[in-house]
Amino acid sequence: MADAETQALATETPVVVTTIAGVREQIERARAAASSRSHGTDARVPVALVPTMGALHDGHLALVDRAAEIADVVVVSIFVNPLQFNDPADLERYPRDLEGDLRTLAGHGVAIVFAPLVDELYPHGDSQTRVTAGRVGTMFEGRSRPGHFDGVLTVVAKLINSVGPQRILFGQKDAQQVFLVSQMIADLDMPLAVEVVETVRDADELALSSRNRFLDARERRAALTLPHMLEAAQSAADRGIDAVIAAAQSAAMGEPLVEVDYLAIVHPETFLPVDDDYRGPARAIVAARVGATRLIDNAPLYLP
Ligand code: PAF
């Protein structure tokens, strides 16, 4: 890319569109402009989508920056999806700050922000047709939040249909979401690929999350229990599953502000809990309530 173009991208602010027709039109324009610049020598895909619910932080920016590396046109969707909240109070208090999000995105190579109102995506109230997440969708996060993953998959399918990307990017922090979206794309023969970006962590290893802003100073310290549990699990991996679970559980003991919801070791290909004598790659997943805030985290393991 020429220097002037690089500089233009570094300072640019995305175009904000709120309708499906509008996002399709803007993508056509942005694609036409990109193809006149690329001279056909570029190996990148035409369009990448980063779906978000806003309250953007460095974890989202890692997705956006990766999208800008692999696609000519980067679309970020910002939509707090009512279908995936089973607790109305949680939906109500979810942080919303479009202006702040646009400032965060400026200079990151995003062409379009798609920020529809609820009526645009669900003009007849809650959509009657849903994508169901199947068995894994009812486990772990899905057990604590019934219907959550059907809501996630339904909105992700709608966003894919609205934007038509060749790549969609998700953070590894939401490991179950990554698994279920990948499963949906494979099962429904959707013509795009998922790109997963590593979890971004603060210096003390707490995974970045839009919910961290709800933690007070004591809770913020207590929240480190999640990465500590995962580190303990990884350190015990060569002693087998029982030792992994015991080590992770003991890392959570004595922290009164933390109530562990689940801790599991799952198979990377099925996302189902592995057997006690399992050997091979796995993922430790954990969810806990820290004060009133529910946090999740995960880490890879290898059981030799
Ligand atoms: O991970 C999220 O922020 C949401 O679940 C998503 C993928 C944007 C769907 O609403």
Residues whose N, C-alpha, C, O or C-beta is under 5 A from the ligand:
A	BS01	PAF	P51 T52 M53 F79 N81 V152 V155
